[in-house]
Amino acid sequence: MEKQKKMTSSPSPDTDLSAASRHASEMVLKLAGILHQTTGAPNLTKKTPFRQLQALLIISEHGPMTVGDLGKVMNLAPSTGSELAARLVNAGFACRGFGGDDRRQCFLRLTGQGKREAQKYKRTVRLAMKQKMSALDTADRKEFLESLEKIVYLLETSR
């Protein structure tokens, strides 16, 4: 793959853990920002804040969940999770309901509007990734996907 921009130099494998983790965190934050800007997300998030889109995607993937469980998945303080849930409900993206016999547990479920917004965002990201990945040959695409899978695995298993 022809390099169009100079790659950021990464610490060598024998670099101390602090330098390597600092560099990795910078790259993850940079990646999140780039993905957000290049996927058309700013156009969607003018109406829907990014944090709400994240919550919609999580509920879409996991199904109905308690506010506490959503907060845990998103690594939010309980009060922040409650505020986010209220915003989702007020925007018409989710509704609250009770599960089973235990009326103490309140679940968030996506409404039709919430499902449509989540699907719209997924489609936008998918199309943007297709466009970006079209610049890669088959071998580079495979390496790119394997690297993403490793990153996701590392981050998910280290929670």
FENQUI-V243318 format. One record per backbone hydrogen bond with DSSP energy under -1.0 kcal/mol. CO is the residue of the C=O (numbers start at 1). NH is the residue of the N-H. E is the energy in kcal/mol with one decimal. If there is no record, write none. Layout:
CO/NH/E + CO/NH/E
//
This chain:
12/15/-2.6 + 16/20/-2.1 + 17/21/-2.9 + 18/22/-2.2 + 19/23/-2.3 + 20/24/-2.5 + 21/25/-2.5 + 22/26/-2.0 + 23/27/-2.2 + 24/28/-2.5 + 25/29/-2.4 + 26/30/-2.4 + 27/31/-2.8 + 28/32/-2.5 + 29/33/-2.2 + 30/34/-2.7 + 31/35/-3.0 + 32/36/-2.3 + 33/37/-2.2 + 34/38/-2.9 + 35/39/-1.4 + 40/44/-1.4 + 41/45/-3.5 + 44/47/-1.3 + 44/48/-1.9 + 49/53/-1.9 + 50/54/-2.5 + 51/55/-2.1 + 52/56/-2.6 + 53/57/-2.4 + 54/58/-2.2 + 55/59/-2.7 + 56/60/-2.4 + 57/61/-2.0 + 58/62/-2.9 + 59/63/-2.6 + 65/108/-3.3 + 66/70/-2.4 + 67/71/-2.5 + 68/72/-2.1 + 69/73/-2.4 + 70/74/-2.2 + 71/76/-3.2 + 77/81/-2.5 + 78/82/-2.2 + 79/83/-2.1 + 80/84/-2.4 + 81/85/-2.4 + 82/86/-2.3 + 83/87/-2.1 + 84/88/-2.3 + 85/89/-2.3 + 86/90/-2.9 + 87/91/-2.0 + 88/93/-2.2 + 88/94/-1.2 + 89/92/-1.2 + 93/111/-2.2 + 95/109/-2.4 + 97/107/-4.3 + 101/103/-1.1 + 102/105/-1.0 + 105/99/-1.0 + 107/97/-2.3 + 108/65/-1.6 + 109/95/-2.5 + 111/115/-2.5 + 112/116/-2.3 + 113/117/-2.4 + 114/118/-2.3 + 115/119/-2.4 + 116/120/-2.5 + 117/121/-2.2 + 118/122/-2.5 + 119/123/-2.6 + 120/124/-2.3 + 121/125/-2.5 + 122/126/-2.7 + 123/127/-2.7 + 124/128/-2.1 + 125/129/-2.7 + 126/130/-2.2 + 127/131/-2.2 + 128/132/-2.5 + 129/133/-3.1 + 130/134/-1.1 + 132/135/-1.2 + 133/136/-1.9 + 137/141/-2.7 + 138/142/-2.3 + 139/143/-2.3 + 140/144/-2.7 + 141/145/-2.6 + 142/146/-2.5 + 143/147/-2.3 + 144/148/-2.3 + 145/149/-2.5 + 146/150/-2.1 + 147/151/-2.4 + 148/152/-2.8 + 149/153/-2.5 + 150/154/-2.7 + 151/155/-2.7 + 152/156/-2.9 + 153/157/-2.5
//
